Amino acid sequence: MARTPLLQLTDIALTFGGDPVFSNLSMVVQPGDRLALVGRNGSGKSTLMKVMAGLVEPDSGARIVTPGTGVGYMEQEPDMAGFETLGDFATARLDPAEHYRVEMASEGLKFDPDRPVTTASGGERRRAALARLMAEAPELMLLDEPTNHLDIEAIAWLEAELAQTRAAFILISHDRAFLRALARGTLWIDRGEVRRQDQGFDAFEAWRDKVWADEDIARHKLDRKIKAEAKWAVEGISARRKRNQGRVRALQDLRADRAGQIRRQGTAAMDFASGPKSGRKVVEAEGVSKRFGDQVIVEGLDIRMMRGDRVAFVGPNGVGKTTLIKMLMGEVDPDEGRITRGSNLVPAVFDQSRAALDPDQSLWENLIGDREMRVSGQADQVMVRGQPKHVVGYLKEFLFDERQARAPVRSLSGGEKARLLLAKLMARESNVLVLDEPTNDLDVETLDLLQELLDDYDGTVLLVSHDRDFIDRVATTTVAMEGHGRATVYAGGWSDYQAQKAERAATQSDTRTSKSSVKNGAKPSDTANEKGAAGTGDSLRGDDPLTFTERHRLEGLPDVIDRLTAEIAKLEDFLAQPDLYNKEPAKFAKGTEALIERQQALAKAEADWMRLEEKLESAGG
């Protein structure tokens, strides 16, 4: 039996005073769809979401939402005019009895509902908008870059929430790990056309490359046919003195078809130019500590960074990652300890706040106005790695056209702003790159290129990022900042850090068990022998009865159980309201469904905890 779609777009056409953004676009969203919406920066992803949300009216075509279907949209820059606090905005469309939903979301997303809107940062506003959408729980959720400004813990919370929801959702995100975990299909915008593939995100790149390869083959065949027909037309005039007009018209149609094909957007001509070589040792910190009031940023840190290292700094928002980098680079002094910097350092900094861009000035003015890029006496030239270049020519290397050069920066998409900032950064030579959240808003192709450039870069890279996949592909060392001054250095990227952290926790657990055994009269060697006999082939270590996945699951289950217990209590209070069933039957039904889901999840979590604890106990661990 065919399902009733939640949303249909039919023959949508949209033009913003120039080339069409979409033409004859049609698509369907079904119940249960979990789709990644991907495409190059500027291809119209956010615009398409706004059309789906009903916020942008197309020039022609139809948007049909099935009656009773709620469509919720989380935009990148929410309008909070008229609201005093972030909590007021997030709860505005909820019944007072349902405000607990925002409280739960605020804990997971780490924002303060009492924060005044006037003092809230852009990231806090986005988190409030995301909490609002998650609390309202519509049948279809449209999420535009929801992981931007979230730290890894908040991303994990959001990932878990979306994994268990019954709602359909469409995601725009640069975070490959996030998309791989959640998407069951992909909507791909390419040159105004939307294609759909009902496979996980891992299959996207192979599918995209095949589509392009098939296009290239078809274009090559068309070129050969045009060439053959053109030759016939020329030879036919002299041989027969009379053209076959039908065949000539067919040739004209072929040429029109070829001319009408839209070229694929190329990749940006990005390149990091390495400056003079730095000394072999770039930075060494010994016993470094720093605090601001009661907040301890770092305590007793020892780290040495050598030329060519790629060091990722990870941890919750506000833990002090940027401050630590500023200390290492000499912008902030430590309270204790010593920092030694190597010789001949030439840093270049990518600032996540994009303070280097003036939103009211044009792209042209932003480049010309940069002191390091200015060419004396030339109003249309910029200095790029020691050589003057025309402003428009340099912007074209980063996929901006001539019209955009005179447009204000505020008119750009998030990914286009990131590309412009990279253009400024890449105009200068350096041997130390400081990249603070460089991946936000960049499309998949630009992320791939950025990774390749960092691989080829001769200098040292200091990276702050919450993109787990990007860290895995770039970092050779990870500094995990876990709060209260703890900063631990791990070899490798994000996955290596997680594995080593789990192994350390297991080792500490073994140490405590051994001490307990000794205290109770058992010999440490006896405990070790018993555990060795219980080991399994795929465990974290030979003497560990649990696999790495099981150990990680066991460590995380208490927090999961606590969260589910709290949610169940709030849902029970909500459903206990007098006359709720009679007055609000839809809300009662939705609350009951949510309660059953969480009770089932809690039962499974408790059963998993018991099973894993018993397995650990039976092996003496």
C-alpha positions as CSV (number, residue, x, y, z in Angstrom):
1,M,0.0,0.0,0.0
2,A,1.5,3.3,-1.1
3,R,2.3,5.8,1.7
4,T,0.9,9.3,1.7
5,P,3.9,11.7,1.2
6,L,4.5,14.4,3.8
7,L,5.6,16.9,1.3
8,Q,5.6,17.3,-2.5
9,L,7.3,19.9,-4.7
10,T,6.1,19.8,-8.3
11,D,7.7,21.7,-11.3
12,I,9.2,24.4,-9.0
13,A,11.0,27.3,-10.7
14,L,12.7,30.1,-8.9
15,T,14.8,33.0,-10.1
16,F,16.4,35.8,-8.0
17,G,16.8,38.4,-10.8
18,G,19.3,36.4,-12.8
19,D,20.0,32.8,-13.7
20,P,17.4,30.4,-12.5
21,V,18.2,28.8,-9.1
22,F,15.7,25.9,-9.9
23,S,13.8,25.0,-13.0
24,N,11.2,22.2,-13.3
25,L,12.2,20.8,-9.9
26,S,10.1,18.0,-8.4
27,M,10.6,15.9,-5.3
28,V,8.7,13.9,-2.7
29,V,9.4,13.4,1.0
30,Q,7.9,10.3,2.6
31,P,7.2,9.4,6.2
32,G,10.4,8.1,7.8
33,D,12.7,9.7,5.3
34,R,16.2,10.5,6.7
35,L,17.9,12.5,3.9
36,A,21.1,14.3,3.5
37,L,20.8,17.4,1.3
38,V,24.1,18.0,-0.4
39,G,25.6,20.3,-3.1
40,R,28.2,22.8,-3.8
41,N,28.3,26.1,-1.8
42,G,25.9,28.5,-3.5
43,S,24.0,25.7,-5.3
44,G,20.7,26.6,-3.5
45,K,20.6,24.1,-0.6
46,S,19.3,26.6,2.0
47,T,17.0,28.2,-0.6
48,L,15.4,24.8,-1.4
49,M,14.9,24.2,2.4
50,K,13.1,27.5,2.6
51,V,10.9,26.5,-0.3
52,M,10.1,23.2,1.5
53,A,9.4,25.2,4.7
54,G,7.1,27.6,2.8
55,L,9.3,30.6,3.6
56,V,10.2,31.3,0.0
57,E,7.5,31.4,-2.6
58,P,8.6,29.9,-6.0
59,D,7.9,31.7,-9.3
60,S,5.9,28.7,-10.4
61,G,5.1,25.2,-9.4
62,A,3.3,23.7,-6.4
63,R,4.2,22.9,-2.8
64,I,1.8,20.4,-1.3
65,V,1.9,19.5,2.4
66,T,-0.4,16.6,3.5
67,P,-3.0,17.9,6.0
68,G,-2.0,17.3,9.6
69,T,1.7,17.4,8.8
70,G,3.9,19.8,10.8
71,V,7.0,21.1,9.0
72,G,9.6,22.6,11.2
73,Y,12.7,24.5,9.9
74,M,15.9,25.3,11.8
75,E,17.5,28.2,9.9
76,Q,21.1,29.4,10.2
77,E,20.3,32.9,11.4
78,P,17.0,32.8,13.4
79,D,15.0,36.0,13.8
80,M,14.5,36.5,17.6
81,A,13.1,40.0,17.4
82,G,10.5,40.5,20.2
83,F,11.9,37.8,22.5
84,E,13.6,38.7,25.8
85,T,15.5,35.4,26.4
86,L,16.6,32.4,24.3
87,G,14.1,30.3,26.4
88,D,11.2,32.7,25.4
89,F,12.1,32.1,21.8
90,A,12.5,28.3,22.1
91,T,9.1,27.8,24.0
92,A,7.1,30.4,22.1
93,R,4.9,27.8,20.2
94,L,4.7,25.3,23.0
95,D,2.0,24.7,25.7
96,P,3.4,25.8,29.1
97,A,3.2,22.2,30.2
98,E,5.6,21.2,27.4
99,H,8.3,23.6,28.3
100,Y,10.2,20.8,29.9
101,R,11.1,19.7,26.3
102,V,13.2,22.8,25.8
103,E,14.8,22.2,29.2
104,M,15.9,18.7,28.1
105,A,17.2,20.0,24.8
106,S,19.0,22.9,26.5
107,E,20.9,20.4,28.6
108,G,22.0,18.4,25.6
109,L,22.8,21.4,23.4
110,K,24.5,23.3,26.2
111,F,22.8,26.7,26.1
112,D,21.2,28.8,28.9
113,P,17.5,29.4,28.3
114,D,17.7,32.5,30.6
115,R,20.4,34.2,28.4
116,P,19.1,37.5,27.1
117,V,18.7,37.6,23.3
118,T,20.6,40.8,23.1
119,T,23.8,39.3,24.6
120,A,23.6,35.9,23.0
121,S,26.2,34.9,20.5
122,G,25.4,33.6,17.1
123,G,26.1,30.1,18.2
124,E,23.8,30.3,21.2
125,R,21.0,31.6,19.0
126,R,21.4,28.7,16.6
127,R,21.4,26.2,19.5
128,A,18.1,27.8,20.8
129,A,16.6,27.5,17.4
130,L,17.6,23.9,17.2
131,A,16.2,23.3,20.7
132,R,12.9,24.9,19.6
133,L,12.6,22.5,16.6
134,M,13.5,19.4,18.6
135,A,11.0,20.4,21.4
136,E,8.2,21.0,18.9
137,A,8.9,17.6,17.2
138,P,7.0,18.2,13.9
139,E,6.4,15.3,11.5
140,L,9.1,16.7,9.1
141,M,12.2,18.5,10.4
142,L,14.4,20.6,8.1
143,L,17.8,21.2,9.6
144,D,20.2,23.6,8.0
145,E,23.8,23.0,9.3
146,P,22.6,22.0,12.8
147,T,26.1,20.9,13.9
148,N,27.7,24.3,13.4
149,H,28.7,25.9,16.7
150,L,28.0,22.5,18.5
151,D,30.9,20.8,20.3
152,I,31.4,17.1,19.9
153,E,29.4,16.2,23.0
154,A,26.4,18.2,21.8
155,I,26.7,16.7,18.3
156,A,26.6,13.2,19.9
157,W,23.5,14.2,21.9
158,L,21.8,15.5,18.7
159,E,22.8,12.4,16.8
160,A,21.3,10.2,19.4
161,E,18.0,12.2,19.5
162,L,17.6,12.1,15.7
163,A,18.5,8.4,15.6
164,Q,15.6,7.6,17.8
165,T,12.9,10.0,16.4
166,R,10.1,8.7,14.3
167,A,9.9,12.0,12.5
168,A,11.2,12.4,8.9
169,F,14.1,14.8,8.6
170,I,16.4,16.4,6.0
171,L,19.9,17.5,6.9
172,I,22.3,20.0,5.4
173,S,25.7,19.4,7.1
174,H,29.4,19.4,6.3
175,D,30.0,16.7,9.0
176,R,30.6,13.4,7.2
177,A,30.5,11.4,10.4
178,F,27.1,12.9,11.4
179,L,25.6,12.2,7.9
180,R,27.0,8.7,7.8
181,A,25.4,7.9,11.1
182,L,21.9,9.3,10.3
183,A,21.2,9.6,6.5
184,R,19.5,6.7,4.7
185,G,19.3,8.6,1.5
186,T,20.8,11.6,-0.3
187,L,19.2,14.6,-2.2
188,W,21.9,16.1,-4.4
189,I,21.5,19.6,-5.9
190,D,23.6,20.0,-9.0
191,R,23.1,22.8,-11.4
192,G,19.5,23.4,-10.5
193,E,18.5,19.8,-10.6
194,V,17.7,17.6,-7.5
195,R,18.6,13.9,-7.8
196,R,17.8,11.4,-5.1
197,Q,19.5,8.2,-4.1
198,D,18.1,5.9,-1.4
199,Q,21.3,4.7,0.1
200,G,23.4,5.9,3.0
201,F,25.8,8.9,2.7
202,D,28.8,6.6,2.3
203,A,27.5,5.8,-1.2
204,F,27.1,9.4,-2.3
205,E,30.6,10.2,-3.7
206,A,30.7,7.0,-5.9
207,W,27.2,7.8,-7.1
208,R,28.1,11.5,-7.9
209,D,31.3,10.4,-9.7
210,K,29.4,7.9,-11.8
211,V,26.7,10.5,-12.8
212,W,29.5,12.9,-13.9
213,A,31.4,10.2,-15.8
214,D,28.2,9.2,-17.6
215,E,27.6,12.9,-18.5
216,D,31.2,13.2,-19.8
217,I,30.6,10.1,-22.0
218,A,27.3,11.5,-23.3
219,R,28.9,14.9,-24.0
220,H,31.7,13.3,-25.9
221,K,29.3,11.4,-28.0
222,L,27.3,14.5,-28.7
223,D,30.4,16.4,-29.7
224,R,31.4,13.7,-32.2
225,K,27.9,13.6,-33.6
226,I,27.9,17.4,-34.1
227,K,31.3,17.2,-35.8
228,A,30.1,14.5,-38.2
229,E,26.9,16.3,-39.0
230,A,28.7,19.6,-39.5
231,K,31.1,17.9,-41.9
232,W,28.2,16.3,-43.8
233,A,26.5,19.7,-44.1
234,V,29.6,21.4,-45.6
235,E,30.3,18.5,-48.0
236,G,26.6,18.2,-49.0
237,I,26.5,21.8,-50.3
238,S,29.2,21.1,-52.9
239,A,28.0,17.6,-53.8
240,R,24.3,18.2,-54.1
241,R,24.0,22.0,-54.5
242,K,20.9,21.7,-52.2
243,R,20.8,21.2,-48.5
244,N,18.7,18.7,-46.7
245,Q,17.0,21.3,-44.6
246,G,15.6,18.8,-42.1
247,R,19.1,17.5,-41.3
248,V,20.5,21.1,-41.1
249,R,17.8,21.9,-38.6
250,A,18.6,18.8,-36.6
251,L,22.3,20.0,-36.5
252,Q,21.2,23.4,-35.2
253,D,19.2,21.6,-32.5
254,L,22.2,19.5,-31.5
255,R,24.3,22.6,-31.2
256,A,21.6,24.4,-29.1
257,D,21.4,21.3,-26.9
258,R,25.2,21.3,-26.4
259,A,25.3,25.1,-25.7
260,G,22.5,24.8,-23.2
261,Q,24.3,22.2,-21.1
262,I,25.4,23.8,-17.8
263,R,29.1,23.3,-17.0
264,R,29.9,21.7,-13.7
265,Q,31.4,24.0,-11.1
266,G,35.1,23.3,-10.8
267,T,37.1,23.2,-7.6
268,A,38.6,26.3,-6.1
269,A,42.2,26.9,-7.1
270,M,43.2,26.9,-3.4
271,D,46.8,26.6,-2.3
272,F,48.7,27.2,1.0
273,A,52.0,28.7,0.1
274,S,54.7,27.7,2.6
275,G,57.0,30.5,3.7
276,P,60.5,30.1,4.9
277,K,61.1,26.9,6.9
278,S,60.7,27.2,10.6
279,G,63.0,25.7,13.1
280,R,62.7,21.9,13.7
281,K,61.1,22.6,17.1
282,V,58.0,24.8,16.7
283,V,56.6,25.1,20.2
284,E,57.5,23.4,23.5
285,A,55.3,23.9,26.7
286,E,56.5,22.7,30.1
287,G,54.3,22.7,33.1
288,V,52.0,25.3,31.6
289,S,49.0,26.5,33.7
290,K,46.4,29.2,33.0
291,R,43.2,30.2,34.7
292,F,40.6,33.0,34.5
293,G,39.1,33.6,37.9
294,D,37.6,30.2,39.0
295,Q,37.9,28.7,35.5
296,V,41.0,26.6,35.1
297,I,41.9,26.5,31.4
298,V,44.9,24.2,31.6
299,E,47.1,22.9,34.4
300,G,50.6,21.3,34.2
301,L,50.6,20.8,30.4
302,D,53.6,19.4,28.7
303,I,53.7,19.3,24.9
304,R,56.2,19.5,22.1
305,M,55.2,20.3,18.6
306,M,57.7,19.7,15.8
307,R,57.8,21.1,12.2
308,G,55.2,19.3,10.1
309,D,53.0,18.2,13.0
310,R,49.2,18.4,12.6
311,V,47.8,19.0,16.1
312,A,44.0,19.0,16.7
313,F,42.5,20.5,19.9
314,V,39.2,19.0,20.9
315,G,36.8,19.5,23.8
316,P,33.5,21.2,24.8
317,N,32.7,24.8,23.8
318,G,34.1,27.2,26.3
319,V,36.8,24.9,27.7
320,G,39.6,27.1,26.5
321,K,40.9,25.6,23.2
322,T,41.4,28.9,21.5
323,T,43.0,30.4,24.6
324,L,45.5,27.5,24.8
325,I,46.5,28.0,21.1
326,K,46.9,31.7,21.8
327,M,49.3,30.9,24.7
328,L,51.3,28.5,22.5
329,M,51.6,31.2,19.8
330,G,52.6,33.9,22.3
331,E,49.4,36.0,22.2
332,V,48.5,35.2,25.8
333,D,50.9,34.6,28.7
334,P,50.6,31.5,30.9
335,D,50.3,31.9,34.7
336,E,52.8,29.2,35.3
337,G,55.3,27.1,33.3
338,R,57.4,27.9,30.3
339,I,56.7,28.1,26.6
340,T,59.5,28.1,24.1
341,R,58.8,28.9,20.5
342,G,61.1,27.9,17.6
343,S,62.9,30.2,15.3
344,N,61.5,31.9,12.2
345,L,57.8,31.3,12.8
346,V,55.4,32.9,10.2
347,P,51.8,32.1,11.4
348,A,48.6,32.6,9.4
349,V,45.2,32.4,11.3
350,F,41.7,31.4,10.2
351,D,39.4,32.9,12.8
352,Q,36.1,31.1,13.3
353,S,34.3,34.4,14.2
354,R,35.3,35.7,10.7
355,A,36.2,39.0,12.3
356,A,38.5,39.6,9.3
357,L,35.5,40.1,7.0
358,D,33.5,43.3,7.1
359,P,29.9,42.2,6.2
360,D,28.9,45.6,4.9
361,Q,31.8,45.9,2.5
362,S,32.0,44.1,-0.9
363,L,34.3,41.2,-1.6
364,W,36.5,43.5,-3.6
365,E,36.7,46.0,-0.7
366,N,37.5,43.3,1.8
367,L,40.5,42.1,-0.2
368,I,41.8,45.6,-1.2
369,G,41.3,46.8,2.4
370,D,43.6,44.1,3.8
371,R,46.8,45.8,4.7
372,E,48.9,42.7,3.9
373,M,47.2,42.3,0.4
374,R,47.2,46.0,-0.6
375,V,49.3,47.0,-3.7
376,S,50.4,50.6,-3.4
377,G,48.8,52.8,-5.9
378,Q,46.6,50.0,-7.4
379,A,42.9,50.0,-6.7
380,D,42.2,46.8,-8.6
381,Q,45.2,44.7,-7.6
382,V,46.0,42.5,-4.6
383,M,49.2,41.0,-3.5
384,V,49.1,37.2,-3.5
385,R,52.2,35.5,-2.2
386,G,54.4,38.3,-3.3
387,Q,52.8,38.7,-6.8
388,P,50.2,41.3,-7.8
389,K,46.9,39.9,-9.2
390,H,43.7,41.5,-10.4
391,V,41.0,41.3,-7.7
392,V,38.4,39.7,-9.9
393,G,40.9,37.2,-11.3
394,Y,41.9,36.1,-7.8
395,L,38.3,35.9,-6.7
396,K,37.5,33.7,-9.7
397,E,40.1,31.2,-8.4
398,F,37.9,30.7,-5.4
399,L,34.7,30.3,-7.6
400,F,33.3,33.8,-7.2
401,D,32.1,35.5,-10.4
402,E,32.4,39.2,-11.4
403,R,29.0,40.1,-10.1
404,Q,29.7,38.8,-6.7
405,A,32.9,40.9,-6.5
406,R,30.9,44.0,-5.9
407,A,28.2,42.4,-3.7
408,P,28.4,42.9,0.1
409,V,29.8,40.0,2.1
410,R,26.6,39.7,4.0
411,S,24.9,38.4,0.8
412,L,27.1,35.3,0.7
413,S,26.2,31.9,2.0
414,G,28.1,30.5,5.0
415,G,30.3,28.4,2.8
416,E,31.1,31.3,0.5
417,K,32.2,33.4,3.5
418,A,34.5,30.6,4.5
419,R,35.9,30.5,1.0
420,L,36.5,34.2,1.0
421,L,38.3,34.0,4.4
422,L,40.5,31.2,2.9
423,A,41.3,33.4,0.0
424,K,42.6,36.0,2.3
425,L,44.6,33.4,4.3
426,M,46.1,31.8,1.2
427,A,47.3,35.1,-0.2
428,R,50.2,35.2,2.4
429,E,53.1,32.9,3.0
430,S,53.2,31.0,6.3
431,N,54.9,28.1,8.0
432,V,52.3,27.7,10.9
433,L,48.6,27.5,10.1
434,V,46.2,28.2,13.0
435,L,42.7,27.0,11.8
436,D,39.9,27.7,14.3
437,E,36.8,25.8,13.0
438,P,37.7,26.0,9.3
439,T,35.2,23.3,8.2
440,N,32.0,25.1,9.1
441,D,29.7,25.5,6.1
442,L,32.2,24.1,3.5
443,D,30.8,21.7,0.9
444,V,32.1,18.1,0.6
445,E,34.3,18.9,-2.4
446,T,36.0,21.9,-0.8
447,L,36.6,19.9,2.4
448,D,38.3,17.2,0.4
449,L,40.5,19.9,-1.3
450,L,41.3,21.5,2.0
451,Q,42.4,18.2,3.5
452,E,44.6,17.5,0.5
453,L,46.2,21.0,0.8
454,L,46.9,20.4,4.5
455,D,48.5,17.0,3.7
456,D,50.8,18.8,1.2
457,Y,51.6,21.8,3.4
458,D,55.2,21.9,4.5
459,G,54.5,23.8,7.7
460,T,52.8,23.0,11.0
461,V,49.0,23.0,11.5
462,L,47.1,23.8,14.7
463,L,43.5,22.8,14.3
464,V,40.4,23.4,16.4
465,S,37.4,21.4,15.1
466,H,34.4,19.4,16.1
467,D,34.3,17.6,12.8
468,R,35.4,14.0,13.8
469,D,35.9,12.8,10.2
470,F,38.1,15.8,9.3
471,I,40.2,15.4,12.5
472,D,40.7,11.7,11.6
473,R,41.9,12.6,8.1
474,V,44.2,15.5,9.1
475,A,45.5,15.2,12.7
476,T,48.7,13.4,13.7
477,T,48.2,14.4,17.4
478,T,45.1,15.2,19.4
479,V,45.0,17.4,22.5
480,A,41.8,16.5,24.4
481,M,40.7,19.3,26.8
482,E,38.1,17.8,29.1
483,G,37.6,20.7,31.5
484,H,39.0,21.6,35.0
485,G,42.4,22.1,33.5
486,R,42.8,18.6,32.1
487,A,44.5,18.6,28.7
488,T,45.8,15.1,27.6
489,V,47.9,14.5,24.5
490,Y,47.1,11.5,22.3
491,A,48.7,10.2,19.2
492,G,46.6,10.3,16.0
493,G,43.2,11.6,15.2
494,W,39.7,11.4,16.8
495,S,39.2,7.7,16.5
496,D,42.7,7.0,17.9
497,Y,42.0,9.4,20.8
498,Q,38.7,7.5,21.6
499,A,40.4,4.1,21.5
500,Q,43.3,5.3,23.7
501,K,41.0,7.0,26.1
502,A,39.0,3.8,26.5
503,E,42.2,1.7,27.0
504,R,43.4,4.1,29.7
505,A,40.0,3.9,31.5
506,A,40.2,0.1,31.3
507,T,43.8,0.1,32.6
508,Q,42.7,2.3,35.5
509,S,39.8,0.0,36.2
510,D,42.3,-3.0,36.2
511,T,44.5,-1.1,38.7
512,R,41.7,-0.5,41.0
513,T,40.6,-4.2,40.8
514,S,44.1,-5.4,41.5
515,K,44.4,-3.1,44.5
516,S,41.1,-4.3,45.8
517,S,42.2,-8.0,45.3
518,V,45.4,-7.4,47.2
519,K,43.5,-5.7,50.0
520,N,41.2,-8.8,50.2
521,G,44.1,-11.2,50.3
522,A,44.5,-12.2,46.6
523,K,47.8,-11.9,44.8
524,P,48.0,-9.5,41.9
525,S,49.5,-12.3,39.8
526,D,46.4,-14.5,40.5
527,T,44.1,-11.7,39.4
528,A,46.0,-11.2,36.2
529,N,46.0,-14.9,35.4
530,E,42.3,-15.2,35.9
531,K,41.6,-12.2,33.6
532,G,44.0,-13.5,31.0
533,A,42.1,-16.8,30.8
534,A,38.9,-14.9,30.2
535,G,40.2,-12.7,27.4
536,T,38.6,-12.7,23.9
537,G,40.2,-12.3,20.5
538,D,38.5,-9.1,19.6
539,S,38.8,-7.4,23.0
540,L,40.5,-4.1,23.6
541,R,43.5,-6.0,25.1
542,G,44.2,-9.7,25.3
543,D,43.0,-9.9,29.0
544,D,39.9,-7.8,28.6
545,P,36.6,-9.8,28.5
546,L,34.8,-6.9,26.7
547,T,35.4,-5.7,23.2
548,F,36.2,-2.1,22.7
549,T,32.6,-1.4,21.6
550,E,31.2,-3.2,24.7
551,R,33.6,-1.3,27.0
552,H,32.6,2.0,25.5
553,R,28.9,1.1,25.7
554,L,29.3,0.1,29.4
555,E,31.0,3.4,30.3
556,G,28.3,5.4,28.6
557,L,25.2,3.5,29.9
558,P,24.9,5.2,33.3
559,D,24.5,8.6,31.7
560,V,22.0,7.2,29.2
561,I,20.0,5.6,32.0
562,D,20.0,8.9,34.0
563,R,18.9,10.9,31.0
564,L,16.1,8.5,30.1
565,T,14.9,8.3,33.7
566,A,14.7,12.1,33.9
567,E,12.8,12.3,30.6
568,I,10.3,9.6,31.7
569,A,9.6,11.5,34.9
570,K,8.9,14.7,33.0
571,L,6.7,12.9,30.5
572,E,4.7,11.3,33.3
573,D,4.2,14.7,34.9
574,F,3.0,16.1,31.6
575,L,0.6,13.2,31.0
576,A,-0.8,13.4,34.6
577,Q,-2.4,16.8,33.9
578,P,-6.1,16.8,34.5
579,D,-8.3,16.8,31.4
580,L,-5.2,16.7,29.1
581,Y,-6.7,13.7,27.2
582,N,-10.0,15.5,26.6
583,K,-8.7,19.0,25.9
584,E,-5.5,18.1,23.9
585,P,-5.9,14.5,22.5
586,A,-3.1,15.0,19.9
587,K,-0.6,16.2,22.5
588,F,-1.7,13.3,24.8
589,A,-1.1,10.8,22.1
590,K,2.3,12.3,21.2
591,G,3.3,12.3,24.8
592,T,2.2,8.8,25.4
593,E,4.1,7.6,22.3
594,A,7.3,9.4,23.5
595,L,6.8,7.9,27.0
596,I,6.6,4.4,25.5
597,E,9.7,4.9,23.4
598,R,11.7,6.1,26.3
599,Q,10.5,3.3,28.6
600,Q,11.5,0.8,26.0
601,A,14.9,2.5,25.5
602,L,15.4,2.5,29.3
603,A,14.6,-1.2,29.6
604,K,17.1,-2.0,26.8
605,A,19.8,0.2,28.4
606,E,19.3,-1.4,31.8
607,A,19.4,-4.9,30.2
608,D,22.6,-4.1,28.3
609,W,24.2,-2.7,31.5
610,M,23.3,-5.9,33.4
611,R,24.6,-8.2,30.6
612,L,27.9,-6.3,30.3
613,E,28.4,-6.1,34.0
614,E,27.7,-9.8,34.4
615,K,30.2,-10.6,31.6
616,L,32.8,-8.4,33.3
617,E,32.1,-10.0,36.7
618,S,32.2,-13.6,35.4
619,A,35.7,-12.9,34.0
620,G,36.8,-11.3,37.2
621,G,37.0,-7.8,35.7
